């Protein structure tokens, strides 16, 4: 970005959140020798970007990995996990973020994304809210989605991607309705249910493992 003239501080901050104005998008594409219209059509057709108001694009893959998301903010969480044991799942989280961003009543407060395919653990997350419900979505890279044993990241291979929805029981006005919204309206639009497996993590087992 330092090599692209005329970039404002506000535009840089927006880029860290994955939001880029059409004018700056054209400048970036031209700087790297890419056709902006072709690249835009490619991103939109693969659901790796979404058009926003005021001639902006939201592109999850450019979200900064240096951003912070407080994923442990909920005191009484419930976790719904989605895994893809029979499918290459890279790209599902980006589609999920695009669908969320298009929802009028959804707002993102914190977001980060690490473009490191070999990293294990949480590689992307977003904290936001609807009109009535706070939520956290995480993407976790795992060597085995059903293995709760800790491994040395240097000695393991990223095989599975898990999407985790975290809701707060204490602040939820209607937990059942919230789960229905995120499952039917959001998750089903982002992933292929034929290849997805969903389950609720036993938080007691998780706590016992950590102690």
N, C-alpha and C positions, 0 to 999 in steps of 0.2 A: 504493500500500500504506500510505502514511503516514496516509491518511484512513480506513482500516479499523481500528476499535478492537480491541484484544485480540490483535493480531498479534505473535507472539514472534520473536526473532532467529533461532531455529532454523527457523521456518516461512519466513522471508524467504530464508534460505540455501538451503532446499529448493526454493523457487520459482525461484531462479536456475538450478537444475539441472533445472527443468521438472516437479518433483514437488509436488503440492498435496494436502493432506488434504481429505477430503470436507466437513468442517465449514467450513474456510476457503474452499473452492470455492463453497459456498452463500453465504457472506458476500460474496464478491467479486461473484457473480452478482446478488445482491440489491442491492448498492451501485450497480451499473450498470443496474439495472432489467431483468435477464434472468431467465428461468425456469431454475433450475439443472438440473432433470430433463430439460427439453427440450434444453438445450444439451449436457448430458452424452450423451444418446442420439445427438444429431447428431454429436458428436466421435467417439464409439465406432463408429457405423455407417459413417463415412467413413474409419475407421482413422487418425484424426488424434490419437487418445489411446488409452491402454490402462489397464485397471484393475490396480492392484497390491495387494499384501497390506496389511493394516491400514487399509483404507478410504482408499487413496490413489489418485490419478490421475497418470499421466505424460503431460504435454502438451508435445510438442516445440516448439510455436510460442511458448511462454512462456519458453523457455530464454534466459538473458541473453546478449546479444551482447558483454558486457564480460568474460565468462569467457575463459580462455586454454587453448589446446590446443597442445602441443608436437608439431607434425606432422612435424618433422624429426628425431625421436628415434631412428629406426632406422638403423643403420650400413650395412646391406646389404639395402635394401628391394626388394620386387617389387610392382609396381603393376598392378592390374586395373581397367580403366575401363569404365563403362557409359554410353552416350549414347542420346539419344532424338531422332533427327533428324526423325521424322515424328509426334511427339506433344508436346503441352504437358506438360512434365515437372515442373512445380511441384507439390509434395505428395508425390513419390516418396520423398524423403529422410526426411520425417516418418514415412511408413509403415514405412520401413526401421528407423528408431530404435524404433518401437513393437514391431516384431517382435523386434528384438534384446533389448529390455527384458523381453519375456515369457519369454525363454530362461533357465532356472534357472541354467545354468552360465556366464552372461555377466554381467560387471560393468563398469560405466562408471567411469572415474577422472577424466576431464576431458571437458567438453562445452561447446560454444558454438553459438549460432545468431543470425545477423544478419538481421533482417526488413527488408532494403533491396533491393527488386527491381531497382533500377537499378545496383547495385554489381557490378563484375566481380571475378573471382578467387574464392578460397575464402570462402563465405558461411556455412558450417556445418561442424562437425567433431566427432568423438567419438573418444576414445582409451580402449580398454578391453582386456579379456582374457577368454578362455574358460579352461577348466581347463588347457589346454596351449599356448595361443597368444595372444600380444599382437596387437592389430589397431588400425588407424586407418581410419575412414571419413570421407571429405570430400565435400561438395557444392560444386562449382565452377560459377559463372556465367560463361558465355563468349559472345562474339559469334559465334564459329564454332569448334566443337569440334575441327576438324581444322587450324585455323590456329594455328601456333606463334609467330606474330609478336606482339610486344608492342604494345598500343595505348594511347592516352590514354583512361582511363575516362570522361572528360568528353565524348569524341567518339564513343563507341561505344554500342550498344544491346544489352542482355542478351537473347539469343535462345535459347541452349541451356543446359541444365543437365546437368552430368556428375557421376556418382557414382564416386568413386575408392576402391577398397579397397587398403590398403597393409599388407603383412605383412613381417616381418623374417626373412630367410633364416637368419641366425645363431642366432636363438632358437627357430625352428620345430622341433618334434620330428617332425612329419610334415606337410610343406608341402602335399603332394598332398591329404591328408585335410582339411587346413584349407581349402584352396581349394574342395574339394567341399562342405564344410559351408556356407561363406559363399555359394557360388554357388547350390547346390540348395536348401538350407534357408532361407536368408535372402533373397538377392537375388530369387529367383524368386517368393517370396511377396510381395515389395514392388512389383515392376514387372511390366509386361505384356511378356513376351518377344517378342511379335509386333512390338512397336515399339522394342525395345531392340537396340543394337549393342554388342558387347563386344570389347575388344582389350587387349593388354598393351603398355604404353608402353615404347619403347626408351630405357632409362635412359642409354645412352651418348650418344644424340642429345640428350637433355635436358641432360646435363652439358656437351656441346659448345656448346649454345645459350647456356648461362649463362656460359661463359668467353669 
